[in-house]
């Protein structure tokens, strides 16, 4: 069946949609696939549908449509990713219209839904299938899900032991280390001091500062004026406003890094345990840099440089592209060009091409948009002056890479010194980013390990007020109440109050202990 004939319709919190979901779920063949094989009852299912099926707005349940007709229902549940702390993940459950089973719809739907989930910001898709459900297992396997093997789980409310197979589909390609934000200390042209000897000394000093800060990489720039600007290009207005009035070609000629410096700086970076990077501005620059870098970077105004993008794609190495002053079409074209040339791993950087960039023009909310729109990771190339505000906000929005200009002294001559952060600020920025990424967590709201002690001690439950004897009638406020258990045996969540009230005790329950499943006679 052609995958492109499927579309997705958001399920609604209304009775009509809920009744169809319950009808499909209560099919006898379908029930065998669920952890809870009992048919759903409308009076209890509808409140459950309204309260739990729509609890994650970025992952709404959907109906799958073929030729305008509903053929399946999909539900998603956010879970921690097992592929990296910075990746987002969800679990999927699929329920095909019982009258349409056996047509291969499950496999085709699972393939089609991947693009939808990428647009929702999901990196990894997981699924659990009962061991007995061989048809679903085959569907996931045919849909290119990777088997994670068989295991046993215990259903929380029924205590049933259940053998399951787990599957994973990688929706977006991992980019660099995804357990921490990749921090690039941008040296740019700030190494230039006027003589070859002083240039090399300054470049090495910048590498020392970047390494000491804890950054993952230090990045320079490699260009030639004749392969960047046309003749008689004139002066840059923004540079003139900052007192730099030379012709742009003269500036580029003065700041052009000699190719022979590149291997020496790369070797020095290795010795300092920091990655070497340099942004090329032409195919010739790319060829000079390529042997010495593990990751390439293309600057904002090179996003339309077809030959540079093609060279990056052919290199087989990960690529970072800044998107300053670019529109959606520019970005889409650059990605297509890179990928058609064989490129695979890619990160887009939100960037405002203004030096320095004020707070009001940072547009950081583009970061999650770029990830969902293009299905790649996203980051921030930050030209604002403050060392913390934009990087921390960007990390909170899902940035995987942060790039920041730095210098030894803002008073040094050159175009990039004035807005760059100082060494102590760079170190402060890296420390803050590391703290921020720790604080992000999994994005799944659950009881954390750090909360377990107080959760078991102070969470209210149904606790005995008196010594309850077998056969006694449960009465709220008389024989039991909603209390914190402390170090006593914890009772059921008060949601089960209606199941207990007025029932007879099935066993003796000491005063203070909790009331649990099996403690009353139906």
C-alpha positions in Angstrom: 0.0 0.0 0.0 1.5 3.4 -0.9 2.6 5.2 2.3 1.8 8.6 0.8 -1.9 7.9 0.8 -2.0 8.2 4.6 -2.8 11.4 6.5 -3.2 12.1 10.2 -6.2 13.7 11.9 -5.9 14.9 15.5 -8.3 13.0 17.8 -10.6 15.2 19.7 -11.7 15.1 23.4 -15.3 14.4 22.3 -17.7 11.5 22.8 -17.8 10.5 19.1 -14.1 10.0 18.9 -13.9 8.3 22.3 -16.7 5.8 21.3 -14.8 4.8 18.1 -11.6 4.2 20.1 -13.4 2.1 22.7 -15.2 0.1 20.0 -11.9 -0.8 18.2 -10.2 -1.5 21.5 -13.0 -3.8 22.8 -12.7 -6.1 19.7 -11.9 -9.6 21.2 -8.8 -10.0 19.0 -7.6 -6.6 19.9 -8.0 -7.1 23.6 -5.5 -10.0 23.5 -2.8 -7.5 22.5 -3.3 -5.1 25.5 -1.8 -5.4 29.0 -5.4 -5.0 30.3 -7.5 -7.5 28.3 -10.8 -6.6 30.0 -13.3 -4.7 27.8 -13.6 -1.0 28.6 -16.8 0.3 30.1 -18.1 3.6 28.8 -18.8 5.3 32.1 -15.1 4.7 33.2 -13.5 4.9 29.8 -14.7 8.3 28.7 -13.3 10.1 31.8 -10.0 8.2 31.2 -10.0 9.2 27.6 -10.6 12.9 28.4 -8.0 13.1 31.2 -5.1 10.9 30.1 -5.2 10.7 26.3 -4.7 14.4 25.9 -2.2 15.1 28.7 0.7 15.7 26.4 -0.2 18.6 24.0 2.9 18.1 21.8 2.0 14.4 21.3 -1.7 14.3 20.7 -3.4 11.0 19.8 -4.3 10.8 16.1 -6.5 8.9 13.7 -4.8 7.6 10.5 -6.8 8.3 7.4 -6.8 6.5 4.1 -8.9 8.1 1.3 -10.5 10.2 4.0 -11.6 7.3 6.1 -10.4 6.5 9.6 -8.4 3.2 9.6 -6.4 3.3 12.8 -5.7 5.1 16.0 -2.3 6.0 17.4 -1.4 7.0 20.9 2.0 8.4 22.1 3.5 8.5 25.5 6.7 10.5 26.2 9.5 8.5 27.8 13.2 9.0 28.5 15.4 8.2 25.6 18.0 5.5 25.9 20.1 7.0 23.2 21.2 10.2 24.9 20.1 12.6 27.6 19.5 15.4 25.1 17.3 13.3 22.8 13.5 13.1 23.1 11.6 9.9 22.9 8.1 8.5 23.0 6.3 5.1 23.1 3.7 4.3 20.4 0.6 2.1 20.6 -1.3 1.4 17.4 -4.9 0.1 17.0 -6.0 -0.7 13.5 -9.7 -0.9 12.6 -10.5 -4.6 13.3 -12.3 -5.0 10.0 -9.1 -4.0 8.1 -6.6 -6.3 9.7 -4.5 -8.6 7.6 -3.9 -6.0 4.9 -0.4 -4.9 6.0 -1.7 -1.6 7.2 0.2 -1.7 10.5 3.6 -1.8 8.9 2.8 1.0 6.4 1.3 3.2 9.1 4.4 2.7 11.4 6.6 3.8 8.5 4.4 6.9 7.7 4.1 8.1 11.3 7.8 8.7 11.7 7.8 11.9 9.7 4.8 13.2 11.8 6.7 12.5 15.0 9.9 14.2 13.8 7.8 17.3 13.3 6.7 16.9 16.9 10.3 17.0 18.0 10.8 13.3 18.7 14.2 11.7 18.1 13.6 8.1 19.1 10.4 6.0 18.9 9.9 3.0 21.2 7.3 0.2 21.4 6.4 -2.7 23.7 4.6 -5.7 22.3 3.3 -8.7 24.2 5.3 -11.9 23.4 2.1 -13.6 22.2 1.3 -10.8 19.7 3.4 -12.1 16.8 1.6 -10.1 14.1 2.5 -6.8 15.8 6.1 -7.9 16.2 6.3 -8.6 12.5 4.8 -5.2 11.7 7.4 -3.4 13.8 10.2 -5.4 12.3 9.0 -4.7 8.7 8.7 -1.0 9.6 12.5 -0.9 10.3 12.2 -0.9 14.1 15.3 -2.4 15.8 14.6 -5.2 18.3 15.8 -4.5 21.8 15.1 -8.0 22.9 12.7 -9.7 25.3 12.0 -8.9 28.9 9.5 -9.2 31.6 7.4 -6.5 33.2 4.9 -6.4 36.0 1.6 -4.6 35.3 1.3 -2.1 38.2 -2.3 -2.4 39.1 -2.9 -6.1 38.3 0.5 -7.4 39.3 0.5 -9.7 36.3 3.9 -10.8 34.9 4.1 -10.2 31.2 6.7 -11.1 28.7 7.3 -8.4 26.1 9.4 -7.5 23.1 10.8 -4.0 22.9 11.6 -2.1 19.7 13.2 1.2 18.8 13.3 3.4 15.6 15.9 6.1 15.3 14.0 9.1 13.8 16.8 11.6 13.7 20.5 10.9 13.4 22.6 11.4 16.5 24.9 14.4 16.3 28.2 14.3 18.3 27.8 13.4 21.9 24.2 13.7 22.9 24.6 13.4 26.6 25.9 17.0 26.8 25.7 20.2 24.9 28.6 20.6 22.5 30.2 24.0 23.3 32.3 25.7 20.6 34.6 28.5 21.7 34.8 30.8 18.6 38.2 32.3 18.2 37.4 33.5 14.7 39.9 36.0 13.6 41.0 37.1 17.1 44.3 35.3 16.7 45.7 38.1 14.4 48.4 40.2 16.1 50.5 41.5 13.1 53.4 39.1 12.7 53.6 35.4 12.1 55.2 34.7 15.5 52.8 36.8 17.5 49.8 35.4 15.5 50.8 31.8 16.4 51.4 32.7 20.0 48.0 34.4 20.3 46.2 31.5 18.5 47.8 29.0 21.0 46.8 31.3 23.9 43.2 31.3 22.7 43.3 27.5 22.5 44.7 27.3 26.1 41.8 29.5 27.3 39.2 27.5 25.4 40.5 24.2 26.8 40.7 25.6 30.3 37.1 26.8 30.1 35.8 23.2 29.4 34.6 23.9 25.9 34.5 20.9 23.6 36.0 22.7 20.5 37.8 25.8 19.6 37.1 27.2 16.1 39.0 29.5 13.8 38.1 30.8 10.3 39.9 30.0 7.0 39.3 32.3 4.1 40.9 34.2 1.2 39.6 37.6 0.1 39.7 36.7 -3.6 37.4 33.7 -3.1 35.0 35.6 -0.8 34.2 39.0 -2.2 34.2 40.6 -5.7 36.7 43.3 -6.6 35.9 46.7 -5.3 33.5 45.4 -2.7 33.8 48.5 -0.7 33.4 49.1 3.1 31.2 47.3 5.6 28.8 49.7 7.2 28.7 47.8 10.5 32.5 47.8 10.7 32.7 51.4 9.8 30.4 52.2 12.7 32.9 50.5 14.9 35.8 52.5 13.6 37.1 50.0 11.1 37.0 51.9 7.8 39.3 49.8 5.5 38.0 48.1 2.4 36.5 44.7 3.2 39.0 43.0 0.8 41.9 44.6 2.7 40.4 43.4 6.0 40.0 39.9 4.7 43.6 39.9 3.3 45.0 41.0 6.7 43.0 38.4 8.7 43.4 35.4 6.3 44.9 32.5 8.2 47.9 31.0 6.3 47.1 27.4 5.4 50.4 26.2 7.0 49.1 27.4 10.4 46.2 24.9 10.3 48.1 21.6 11.0 50.2 23.3 13.7 47.0 24.6 15.5 45.3 21.2 15.1 48.3 19.4 16.7 48.3 21.9 19.5 44.6 21.3 20.1 45.2 17.6 20.3 47.8 18.2 23.0 45.3 20.4 25.0 42.5 17.8 24.6 40.2 20.1 22.7 38.7 19.6 19.2 40.1 21.8 16.5 37.7 23.4 14.0 37.9 26.0 11.3 35.2 27.5 9.1 36.1 27.4 5.4 34.8 30.0 3.0 35.6 28.3 -0.3 36.2 24.9 -1.8 40.0 25.6 -1.6 39.7 26.5 2.1 37.6 23.4 2.7 40.4 21.2 1.2 43.0 22.8 3.5 40.9 22.3 6.6 39.3 18.9 6.0 42.2 16.7 7.0 42.4 18.3 10.4 38.8 18.5 11.6 36.2 15.9 12.7 33.3 18.3 12.3 32.8 21.0 9.6 31.1 24.4 10.1 29.6 26.6 7.4 29.1 30.3 8.2 25.7 32.0 7.7 26.6 33.8 4.5 28.0 30.6 2.9 24.6 28.9 3.3 24.1 29.5 -0.5 27.7 28.3 -1.5 26.7 25.2 -3.4 30.3 23.9 -3.9 31.1 24.3 -0.2 27.9 22.4 0.7 28.7 19.7 -1.8 32.3 19.3 -0.4 30.9 19.0 3.1 28.5 16.3 1.9 31.2 14.3 0.1 33.5 14.5 3.2 31.2 12.2 5.2 31.7 14.3 8.3 29.1 16.0 10.5 28.2 19.5 9.4 27.1 22.6 11.4 25.4 25.4 9.4 24.7 28.8 10.8 21.5 30.4 9.5 21.9 34.1 10.1 19.9 36.3 7.7 18.5 33.1 6.0 14.9 32.2 5.4 13.2 28.8 5.4 13.7 28.3 1.6 17.5 29.1 2.0 17.8 26.5 4.7 15.8 23.8 2.9 17.9 24.3 -0.2 21.2 24.0 1.7 20.1 20.8 3.5 19.0 19.3 0.2 22.3 20.2 -1.5 24.3 18.8 1.4 22.3 15.5 1.6 22.3 15.0 -2.2 26.1 15.1 -2.0 26.1 12.3 0.5 25.8 14.4 3.7 24.2 12.8 6.7 24.7 14.3 10.2 23.6 17.9 10.4 23.0 20.6 13.0 21.4 24.0 12.2 22.4 27.0 14.2 20.0 29.8 15.0 22.1 32.9 14.4 21.4 36.6 14.2 23.8 38.2 11.8 24.4 41.3 13.8 27.6 42.1 15.8 26.8 42.4 18.6 23.2 41.2 18.5 20.7 42.8 21.0 18.3 40.7 23.1 15.3 41.7 21.0 16.7 40.2 17.8 17.9 36.8 19.1 14.7 34.9 18.0 15.6 31.8 20.1 12.2 30.1 19.6 13.4 29.3 16.1 15.6 26.6 17.7 12.8 24.0 18.3 11.1 25.0 15.1 14.2 24.2 13.0 14.5 20.8 14.7 10.9 19.9 14.0 10.7 21.5 10.5 13.9 19.9 9.1 14.3 16.8 11.3 17.8 17.7 12.4 19.4 18.9 15.7 19.6 22.6 16.3 21.8 25.0 18.3 22.8 28.6 18.7 25.6 30.7 17.3 25.4 33.6 19.8 26.6 37.1 18.9 25.1 38.7 22.0 27.5 40.1 24.5 26.2 38.5 27.7 27.8 35.2 28.4 24.8 33.5 30.0 21.4 34.8 28.9 21.1 33.5 25.4 23.1 30.2 25.9 21.0 29.2 28.9 17.7 30.1 27.2 18.8 28.2 24.1 19.7 25.1 26.1 16.3 25.2 27.7 14.7 25.3 24.2 16.6 22.2 23.1 19.9 23.6 21.6 22.5 20.8 21.2 25.4 23.1 20.2 26.3 26.5 21.6 28.9 28.7 19.8 30.3 31.9 21.3 33.0 34.3 20.3 35.7 34.9 22.9 38.9 37.0 23.2 41.6 37.8 25.6 40.8 41.5 25.7 37.8 43.5 24.3 40.1 46.4 23.5 42.3 44.6 21.0 42.0 45.8 17.4 40.0 43.7 14.9 36.3 43.2 14.0 35.4 40.4 16.5 37.0 41.5 19.8 34.5 44.1 21.0 31.5 41.8 21.3 33.4 38.6 22.4 33.3 37.3 25.9 36.4 37.3 28.1 38.2 34.1 29.4 36.5 34.1 32.8 33.1 34.7 31.1 33.7 31.8 28.7 34.4 29.5 31.7 31.4 30.8 33.5 29.3 30.1 30.4 30.5 26.5 30.1 29.8 25.8 33.8 26.3 27.3 33.5 25.5 25.3 30.4 26.6 22.1 32.1 24.4 22.9 35.1 21.5 23.7 32.8 21.7 20.5 30.8 21.7 18.6 34.1 18.5 20.4 35.1 16.6 19.6 31.9 15.9 16.0 32.8 14.0 13.6 30.6 10.9 15.8 30.0 8.8 13.0 31.4 6.9 13.9 34.6 7.3 11.1 37.0 8.5 10.4 40.6 12.3 10.9 40.5 14.8 8.7 42.3 15.7 11.8 44.4 12.0 12.0 45.5 11.5 8.4 46.4 12.2 8.6 50.2 9.7 11.5 50.8 7.3 10.0 48.2 6.9 6.8 50.2 7.0 8.7 53.6 4.6 11.6 52.9 2.3 10.7 49.9 -1.2 10.4 51.3 -3.0 7.1 51.0 -5.8 5.1 52.6 -4.5 4.3 56.1 -6.2 2.4 59.0 -7.3 4.7 61.8 -8.0 1.7 64.1 -7.2 -2.0 64.3 -9.4 -3.4 61.5 -10.6 -7.0 62.0 -11.5 -9.3 59.2 -15.2 -8.7 58.3 -15.2 -5.1 59.6 -16.9 -2.6 57.4 -14.6 0.1 55.9 -15.8 3.6 56.7 -13.9 6.8 55.9 -13.1 8.8 59.0 -14.2 5.9 61.1 -11.9 2.9 60.4 -9.6 4.5 57.8 -8.7 7.9 56.4 -6.5 9.7 53.9 -3.2 10.1 55.7 0.5 10.2 55.2 2.0 6.8 56.1 5.4 7.8 57.4 7.4 4.6 57.9 4.2 2.5 58.1 3.0 0.4 55.2 1.6 2.7 52.5 -2.0 2.4 51.4 -3.7 2.8 48.0 -4.0 6.1 46.3 -7.3 7.9 47.4 -8.5 7.4 43.8 -9.6 3.9 45.0 -11.7 5.3 47.8 -15.0 4.5 46.1 -14.0 0.9 45.7 -13.4 0.5 49.4 -16.1 2.5 51.1 -18.7 0.2 52.7 -16.9 -3.0 51.8 -15.9 -5.7 54.3 -12.2 -6.3 55.3 -10.8 -9.5 53.9 -8.1 -9.6 56.6 -6.9 -8.1 59.8 -5.2 -4.7 59.3 -3.1 -3.1 62.1 -3.8 0.5 63.0 -1.7 2.8 60.9 -1.1 0.3 58.0 -2.3 1.0 54.5 -5.2 -0.6 52.8 -4.2 -2.3 49.5 -5.7 -4.5 46.8 -7.0 -7.7 48.2 -7.9 -6.2 51.6 -11.6 -6.0 50.9 -14.3 -8.4 49.9 -16.2 -7.5 46.7 
